Amino acid sequence: MTAFHWLAPGSDLMISPRSMDRLYERFFGYGATTQEDGTPTYALPVDILETEDAYQLQATVAGVPQDGVEVTFEGGMLSITVKAVPIELQGKLIRQERPWGNWIRKLELPTEVDSASIAAHFENGVLTVRVPKAAKAKPVRIPIGAADKLIEG
């Protein structure tokens, strides 16, 4: 049996920003989880483009230095981890809409990739990861010859 949670008519979403996080998590399957130190961790949204010879992933990681981003590949799983550094406030925070915390995304890649040639590039707050397809994954055109030419040798 599924339980439905309703907001009371007098409730205010601004009182509990976690209510919106839970709402997104229920519908979209991602939301913040909390690490031991209390830092929230979110699922990193990515765009994935497939070309003839590679997969290209892009993720926006604005405000994070390059050394705060880690890309690893192990056992067919590509992991992107972004460690956020808290900003130092010079005044009183009135509104916070941008999520603060760490971001992580694990993507299972097809087995036909060239893992030794995976490359990551970081520019203007956008992380681009290029995952080349393995040679065996590319279609190979086989020329058709006449039967008499094959027997000649």
Secondary structure as the mmCIF struct_conf table of DSSP 4:
data_model
#
loop_
_struct_conf.conf_type_id
_struct_conf.id
_struct_conf.beg_label_comp_id
_struct_conf.beg_label_asym_id
_struct_conf.beg_label_seq_id
_struct_conf.end_label_comp_id
_struct_conf.end_label_asym_id
_struct_conf.end_label_seq_id
TURN_TY1_P TURN_TY1_P1 PRO A 9 GLY A 10
TURN_TY1_P TURN_TY1_P2 LEU A 13 ILE A 15
HELX_RH_AL_P HELX_RH_AL_P1 PRO A 17 PHE A 28
BEND BEND1 GLY A 29 GLY A 29
STRN STRN1 THR A 33 THR A 34
TURN_TY1_P TURN_TY1_P3 GLU A 36 ASP A 37
BEND BEND2 GLY A 38 GLY A 38
STRN STRN2 PRO A 40 ALA A 43
HELX_LH_PP_P HELX_LH_PP_P1 LEU A 44 PRO A 45
STRN STRN3 ASP A 47 GLU A 50
BEND BEND3 GLU A 52 ASP A 53
STRN STRN4 ALA A 54 THR A 60
TURN_TY1_P TURN_TY1_P4 ALA A 62 GLY A 63
HELX_RH_3T_P HELX_RH_3T_P1 GLN A 66 GLY A 68
STRN STRN5 VAL A 69 GLU A 74
TURN_TY1_P TURN_TY1_P5 GLY A 75 GLY A 76
STRN STRN6 MET A 77 VAL A 82
HELX_LH_PP_P HELX_LH_PP_P2 PRO A 86 LEU A 89
BEND BEND4 GLN A 90 GLY A 91
BEND BEND5 ARG A 98 ARG A 98
BEND BEND6 GLY A 101 GLY A 101
STRN STRN7 ASN A 102 GLU A 108
HELX_LH_PP_P HELX_LH_PP_P3 LEU A 109 PRO A 110
BEND BEND7 THR A 111 GLU A 112
STRN STRN8 VAL A 113 VAL A 113
HELX_RH_3T_P HELX_RH_3T_P2 SER A 115 SER A 117
STRN STRN9 ALA A 119 GLU A 123
TURN_TY1_P TURN_TY1_P6 ASN A 124 GLY A 125
STRN STRN10 VAL A 126 PRO A 132
STRN STRN11 LYS A 133 LYS A 133
HELX_LH_PP_P HELX_LH_PP_P4 ALA A 134 ALA A 134
HELX_RH_3T_P HELX_RH_3T_P3 ALA A 135 ALA A 137
BEND BEND8 LYS A 138 LYS A 138
HELX_RH_AL_P HELX_RH_AL_P2 ALA A 147 ILE A 151
#
